[in-house]
Amino acid sequence: MISYQEALGIILAESAVLARHSVPLHEAAGRVSAEALFARLDVPAFANAAMDGYAVASGDTLRASENQPVILPVAGTAVAGLAPPQATPGSAWEIMTGAPVPAGLDAVVPVERIADHVPGGPALTSIRLLQPAQPGQNVRLMSEDFRRGERVIDAGTRLAPHHLMGLAACGLDEASVCATPRMAILTTGSELATSGSELQNGQIRDANGPYLRALLAQLGIAGITRSTAADSAAALRDELRALTDSCELILTTGGVSAGRLDLIPDVVRSLGGEILFHKVAIRPGKPILYARLPGGKHLFGLPGNPLAVAVGMRFFVIPALRAMQGMAAEVFRPAICDEAVRSRGKLRFFAKAHRTVDTEARSRVRILPG
């Protein structure tokens, strides 16, 4: 039996970064960027109005007050999608949200602050201002979000929809991402009922298979193969042989403890696999197994208990997937536990917990039962 850190070191040493390829942005959600991504455009590409109103030169409004309003003629209307007009000195332009600010103007006065504005009324030919406008007021400046050539996304970032929105705004149509491993899930146990069938005496539903498949999909892993096998060396051998031919990383559940029907270790060896570790000083999930299969494929043998499966995924499989996709290793962060925790001896204990942040910005956790 080895420590968790020793096991993690073995996993990371075995987890080579996969090849990279480009995908359209709409297919990149959940994938990991293989390289830094840079803006191809200034964002915004031009100064534009942050709200509907009237664009003015702030210098023309310095003396505006309720007792002495400044009156400016309205020279025209600026709308989104058209090139910015050239303003004449001492004029105002009606402007719509997102429209380019006319050259020579530097502020937008909201329609609500125009003395003669009537909602739904006729277009104004002049406006009365009762207070000065400030330079840059309600104006989105050119390149204030991103400058052309600026780094937008770091390599090793798992791309979420909000990242893709920013990349599209910056002129990118695709992203270079790390390939994801072809994966398979093999849930084992003669007690598992097939999906949709009636439970017979002694049978249970397969909770692990749907959980693993959903979690992997959430991590951007597509095309997952899923199968089940009874507690039979021949059945397990046939399933694993077929999966090894088509997949790079296999997850099994059950069959790794010390019982007579815990057959995964012997089946792995019979297929020419090398067990890199079997049993780690943790709880839950101590019997976890990790093996190298022929052809450079790998297998995680997770215990069958659902909580042990969750621990195995979170603290063993996910670090491997991160390494294979070029992501940085996660850093454990300390937190204050709100109650005493019973010592587990030399075992590292992974617990379910509820995390909060207190008034001093410290992380606190409350261990959950079960």
C-alpha positions as CSV (number, residue, x, y, z in Angstrom):
1,M,0.0,0.0,0.0
2,I,1.3,3.4,-1.0
3,S,0.5,7.0,0.0
4,Y,-1.8,9.2,-1.9
5,Q,1.1,11.5,-3.0
6,E,3.0,8.5,-4.2
7,A,0.0,7.3,-6.2
8,L,-0.5,10.7,-7.7
9,G,3.1,11.0,-8.7
10,I,2.8,7.6,-10.6
11,I,-0.3,8.8,-12.4
12,L,1.1,12.1,-13.5
13,A,4.3,10.4,-14.7
14,E,2.2,8.1,-16.9
15,S,-0.1,10.8,-18.2
16,A,1.5,12.3,-21.3
17,V,0.0,15.4,-22.9
18,L,-2.2,14.4,-25.9
19,A,-2.0,15.9,-29.4
20,R,-3.6,19.2,-30.2
21,H,-6.1,20.1,-33.0
22,S,-8.4,23.0,-33.9
23,V,-12.1,23.0,-33.4
24,P,-14.8,25.6,-34.2
25,L,-15.7,27.7,-31.1
26,H,-19.2,26.2,-30.8
27,E,-17.5,22.8,-30.3
28,A,-14.9,24.0,-27.8
29,A,-16.9,24.2,-24.6
30,G,-15.5,21.9,-22.0
31,R,-12.3,21.5,-24.0
32,V,-8.8,22.6,-22.8
33,S,-6.9,25.3,-24.8
34,A,-3.6,23.8,-26.1
35,E,-2.0,27.2,-26.5
36,A,-2.5,30.8,-25.4
37,L,-5.1,32.6,-27.6
38,F,-4.7,36.2,-28.6
39,A,-7.1,38.9,-29.7
40,R,-7.2,39.5,-33.5
41,L,-9.2,42.7,-33.1
42,D,-9.5,45.6,-30.7
43,V,-12.6,45.2,-28.5
44,P,-14.4,47.5,-28.8
45,A,-13.2,48.2,-32.3
46,F,-14.3,51.9,-31.9
47,A,-15.6,54.2,-29.2
48,N,-19.3,53.5,-28.9
49,A,-22.3,54.6,-26.8
50,A,-23.1,52.6,-23.7
51,M,-26.7,53.7,-23.7
52,D,-29.2,55.7,-25.8
53,G,-28.8,59.4,-25.6
54,Y,-27.0,62.3,-27.2
55,A,-23.3,62.4,-28.0
56,V,-21.7,65.8,-27.1
57,A,-18.3,67.3,-26.7
58,S,-17.9,67.7,-22.9
59,G,-16.1,71.0,-23.4
60,D,-19.2,72.4,-25.0
61,T,-21.2,71.7,-21.8
62,L,-18.9,73.2,-19.1
63,R,-21.2,76.1,-18.2
64,A,-24.5,74.1,-18.2
65,S,-26.7,74.7,-15.2
66,E,-30.4,74.8,-14.4
67,N,-30.2,78.6,-14.4
68,Q,-28.2,78.8,-17.6
69,P,-28.8,75.7,-19.8
70,V,-26.5,75.0,-22.7
71,I,-28.4,74.5,-25.9
72,L,-26.9,72.4,-28.7
73,P,-28.4,71.7,-32.1
74,V,-28.9,68.1,-33.1
75,A,-26.9,67.5,-36.3
76,G,-28.0,63.9,-36.9
77,T,-28.5,60.4,-35.6
78,A,-25.8,57.8,-35.1
79,V,-26.9,54.1,-35.2
80,A,-25.1,50.8,-34.7
81,G,-23.7,49.2,-37.9
82,L,-22.8,52.5,-39.7
83,A,-19.5,54.2,-39.9
84,P,-19.0,57.0,-37.4
85,P,-19.9,60.5,-38.7
86,Q,-17.7,63.6,-38.3
87,A,-19.3,66.0,-35.8
88,T,-19.3,69.7,-36.4
89,P,-18.2,71.9,-33.4
90,G,-20.9,72.9,-31.0
91,S,-23.3,70.2,-32.1
92,A,-24.9,67.1,-30.6
93,W,-25.8,63.8,-32.2
94,E,-28.7,61.5,-31.2
95,I,-27.0,58.2,-30.6
96,M,-28.2,54.6,-30.0
97,T,-26.6,52.0,-27.8
98,G,-23.6,50.4,-29.5
99,A,-23.4,53.1,-32.2
100,P,-20.0,54.7,-33.0
101,V,-19.4,58.0,-31.2
102,P,-19.0,60.7,-33.9
103,A,-15.4,62.0,-34.2
104,G,-14.9,65.0,-32.0
105,L,-17.4,64.1,-29.3
106,D,-16.4,62.4,-26.1
107,A,-19.5,61.9,-23.9
108,V,-23.0,60.6,-24.1
109,V,-25.8,62.2,-22.2
110,P,-28.7,59.7,-21.4
111,V,-32.0,60.7,-22.9
112,E,-33.4,60.9,-19.3
113,R,-31.2,63.8,-18.6
114,I,-32.3,65.9,-21.6
115,A,-34.6,68.6,-20.4
116,D,-37.0,68.5,-23.4
117,H,-37.1,64.7,-23.9
118,V,-40.5,63.2,-24.1
119,P,-40.7,59.4,-24.2
120,G,-42.2,58.5,-27.5
121,G,-42.3,62.1,-28.6
122,P,-40.9,63.6,-31.9
123,A,-37.2,63.8,-32.6
124,L,-35.5,66.8,-31.1
125,T,-33.8,69.4,-33.3
126,S,-31.9,70.7,-30.3
127,I,-31.2,69.7,-26.7
128,R,-31.0,71.7,-23.4
129,L,-28.4,70.5,-20.9
130,L,-28.8,71.5,-17.3
131,Q,-25.5,70.2,-16.1
132,P,-22.0,69.5,-17.6
133,A,-21.2,66.2,-19.2
134,Q,-18.0,64.5,-18.1
135,P,-15.3,63.3,-20.6
136,G,-15.8,59.6,-21.4
137,Q,-19.3,59.6,-19.8
138,N,-21.3,56.6,-21.0
139,V,-18.7,55.8,-23.7
140,R,-17.1,52.5,-24.2
141,L,-13.6,53.4,-25.4
142,M,-11.8,51.7,-28.2
143,S,-9.9,48.6,-27.0
144,E,-10.9,49.1,-23.4
145,D,-11.7,45.3,-23.1
146,F,-8.9,43.9,-25.3
147,R,-6.2,45.3,-27.5
148,R,-5.3,43.5,-30.8
149,G,-2.5,41.0,-30.0
150,E,-3.4,40.9,-26.3
151,R,-3.5,37.5,-24.7
152,V,-7.1,36.5,-24.0
153,I,-6.9,32.9,-22.8
154,D,-3.9,31.1,-21.2
155,A,-2.8,27.7,-22.4
156,G,-4.4,24.9,-20.2
157,T,-7.7,26.7,-19.6
158,R,-10.9,24.7,-19.7
159,L,-13.0,26.7,-22.0
160,A,-16.5,27.7,-20.8
161,P,-19.2,29.5,-22.7
162,H,-18.2,32.9,-21.4
163,H,-14.6,32.3,-22.7
164,L,-16.0,31.5,-26.1
165,M,-18.1,34.7,-26.1
166,G,-14.9,36.7,-25.5
167,L,-12.9,34.8,-28.1
168,A,-15.6,35.4,-30.7
169,A,-15.7,39.1,-30.0
170,C,-11.9,39.2,-30.4
171,G,-12.2,37.8,-33.9
172,L,-11.5,34.1,-33.4
173,D,-13.5,31.5,-35.2
174,E,-11.8,28.4,-33.8
175,A,-9.5,27.4,-30.9
176,S,-6.6,25.0,-30.6
177,V,-7.5,22.4,-28.0
178,C,-5.9,19.3,-26.5
179,A,-7.3,16.0,-27.7
180,T,-9.4,14.1,-25.2
181,P,-8.7,10.4,-24.5
182,R,-11.0,7.8,-25.9
183,M,-12.5,6.4,-22.7
184,A,-14.6,3.5,-21.6
185,I,-16.5,2.7,-18.5
186,L,-16.9,-0.9,-17.4
187,T,-19.1,-1.5,-14.4
188,T,-18.7,-5.0,-13.0
189,G,-20.8,-7.2,-10.7
190,S,-23.3,-10.0,-11.2
191,E,-25.7,-8.1,-9.0
192,L,-26.1,-5.2,-11.5
193,A,-29.4,-5.1,-13.3
194,T,-29.4,-4.0,-16.9
195,S,-30.9,-0.7,-17.7
196,G,-34.7,-0.8,-18.0
197,S,-35.1,-4.3,-16.6
198,E,-37.0,-5.3,-13.5
199,L,-34.9,-5.9,-10.4
200,Q,-34.6,-9.6,-9.4
201,N,-33.8,-10.8,-6.0
202,G,-30.4,-9.7,-4.9
203,Q,-30.0,-7.3,-7.8
204,I,-29.2,-3.5,-7.6
205,R,-29.3,-0.7,-10.0
206,D,-26.0,0.5,-11.6
207,A,-25.5,3.9,-10.0
208,N,-21.8,4.3,-10.9
209,G,-22.2,4.0,-14.7
210,P,-24.5,7.0,-15.2
211,Y,-22.5,9.1,-12.7
212,L,-19.2,8.4,-14.4
213,R,-20.6,9.1,-17.9
214,A,-22.2,12.3,-16.8
215,L,-19.1,13.6,-15.1
216,L,-16.9,12.8,-18.0
217,A,-19.3,14.5,-20.4
218,Q,-19.1,17.6,-18.1
219,L,-15.3,17.5,-18.5
220,G,-15.6,17.6,-22.3
221,I,-15.0,13.9,-22.9
222,A,-17.1,12.7,-25.8
223,G,-17.8,9.3,-27.4
224,I,-17.6,7.4,-24.1
225,T,-18.0,3.6,-24.4
226,R,-20.0,2.0,-21.6
227,S,-20.5,-1.7,-20.8
228,T,-21.1,-4.1,-17.9
229,A,-19.8,-7.5,-17.0
230,A,-20.6,-10.2,-14.6
231,D,-18.2,-11.5,-12.0
232,S,-16.6,-13.9,-14.4
233,A,-12.9,-13.9,-15.4
234,A,-13.8,-14.9,-19.0
235,A,-16.5,-12.2,-19.3
236,L,-14.2,-9.5,-17.8
237,R,-11.3,-10.6,-20.1
238,D,-13.4,-10.4,-23.2
239,E,-14.8,-7.0,-22.3
240,L,-11.4,-5.5,-21.4
241,R,-9.7,-6.9,-24.4
242,A,-12.3,-5.3,-26.7
243,L,-12.1,-2.0,-24.8
244,T,-8.3,-1.9,-24.9
245,D,-8.5,-2.2,-28.7
246,S,-10.7,0.9,-29.0
247,C,-9.9,3.1,-26.0
248,E,-7.0,4.8,-24.3
249,L,-8.3,5.0,-20.8
250,I,-10.6,2.5,-19.1
251,L,-12.5,3.0,-15.9
252,T,-13.8,-0.1,-14.1
253,T,-15.9,-0.2,-11.0
254,G,-15.9,-3.1,-8.5
255,G,-13.7,-6.2,-8.4
256,V,-10.6,-4.7,-6.9
257,S,-10.8,-5.7,-3.2
258,A,-9.6,-9.0,-1.6
259,G,-12.7,-11.2,-2.2
260,R,-12.7,-14.4,-4.3
261,L,-14.8,-12.7,-7.0
262,D,-12.6,-9.5,-7.1
263,L,-11.1,-10.5,-10.4
264,I,-9.8,-7.3,-12.0
265,P,-6.2,-7.6,-10.9
266,D,-5.8,-11.1,-12.3
267,V,-7.6,-10.3,-15.5
268,V,-5.4,-7.2,-16.1
269,R,-2.3,-9.4,-15.7
270,S,-3.7,-12.0,-18.0
271,L,-4.0,-9.4,-20.7
272,G,-0.4,-8.4,-20.4
273,G,-1.1,-5.4,-18.2
274,E,1.3,-4.1,-15.5
275,I,-0.3,-3.0,-12.2
276,L,1.4,0.2,-11.2
277,F,-0.2,0.4,-7.8
278,H,-3.0,-1.5,-6.0
279,K,-4.3,-0.1,-2.7
280,V,-3.6,3.4,-1.5
281,A,-3.7,4.7,2.1
282,I,-6.9,6.6,1.8
283,R,-10.5,6.2,2.9
284,P,-12.9,5.7,1.2
285,G,-11.4,3.9,-1.9
286,K,-8.4,2.2,-0.4
287,P,-8.5,-0.8,-2.9
288,I,-8.1,1.5,-6.0
289,L,-5.9,0.1,-8.8
290,Y,-4.0,1.7,-11.6
291,A,-2.5,-0.3,-14.4
292,R,-0.7,0.2,-17.7
293,L,-2.1,-2.0,-20.5
294,P,-0.5,-3.1,-23.8
295,G,-0.1,-0.3,-26.3
296,G,0.3,2.4,-23.7
297,K,-3.3,2.3,-22.6
298,H,-4.2,2.8,-18.9
299,L,-6.9,1.5,-16.6
300,F,-8.2,2.8,-13.3
301,G,-9.9,0.1,-11.2
302,L,-12.2,1.9,-8.8
303,P,-13.9,0.1,-5.9
304,G,-17.7,-0.4,-6.4
305,N,-18.9,1.7,-3.5
306,P,-20.4,4.9,-5.1
307,L,-18.7,7.2,-2.6
308,A,-15.4,5.5,-3.3
309,V,-16.1,5.9,-7.1
310,A,-16.6,9.6,-6.5
311,V,-13.3,9.9,-4.6
312,G,-11.4,7.9,-7.2
313,M,-12.7,10.2,-9.9
314,R,-12.1,13.4,-8.1
315,F,-8.6,12.7,-6.7
316,F,-7.1,10.2,-9.2
317,V,-8.8,10.2,-12.6
318,I,-9.4,13.9,-12.9
319,P,-5.7,14.7,-12.1
320,A,-4.8,12.3,-14.9
321,L,-7.2,13.9,-17.4
322,R,-5.9,17.4,-16.5
323,A,-2.3,16.3,-17.1
324,M,-3.2,14.6,-20.4
325,Q,-4.8,17.9,-21.6
326,G,-1.9,20.1,-20.5
327,M,-3.6,21.6,-17.5
328,A,-1.7,22.7,-14.4
329,A,-1.9,20.5,-11.3
330,E,-4.5,21.6,-8.8
331,V,-3.3,23.1,-5.5
332,F,-4.9,22.0,-2.2
333,R,-6.1,24.9,-0.2
334,P,-6.4,24.9,3.6
335,A,-9.7,25.6,5.3
336,I,-10.9,25.8,8.9
337,C,-13.0,22.8,10.0
338,D,-16.0,23.7,12.2
339,E,-15.8,20.6,14.3
340,A,-13.2,18.0,15.4
341,V,-12.5,15.2,13.0
342,R,-11.6,11.7,14.3
343,S,-8.2,10.6,13.3
344,R,-8.0,7.8,10.7
345,G,-4.5,6.8,11.6
346,K,-2.2,6.8,8.6
347,L,-5.0,6.9,6.1
348,R,-5.8,10.1,4.2
349,F,-9.5,10.7,4.7
350,F,-11.6,12.3,1.9
351,A,-14.8,13.7,3.4
352,K,-18.0,15.2,2.0
353,A,-18.2,18.8,3.3
354,H,-20.1,22.0,2.9
355,R,-17.8,25.0,2.3
356,T,-18.5,28.6,3.2
357,V,-16.5,31.8,3.5
358,D,-16.7,33.7,6.8
359,T,-16.7,37.5,7.4
360,E,-12.9,37.5,7.4
361,A,-12.7,35.8,4.0
362,R,-11.5,32.5,5.4
363,S,-12.7,29.2,4.0
364,R,-14.6,27.1,6.5
365,V,-16.0,23.6,6.1
366,R,-18.6,21.5,7.8
367,I,-18.2,17.7,7.4
368,L,-21.3,16.1,6.1
369,P,-22.5,12.8,7.5
370,G,-22.2,9.5,5.5
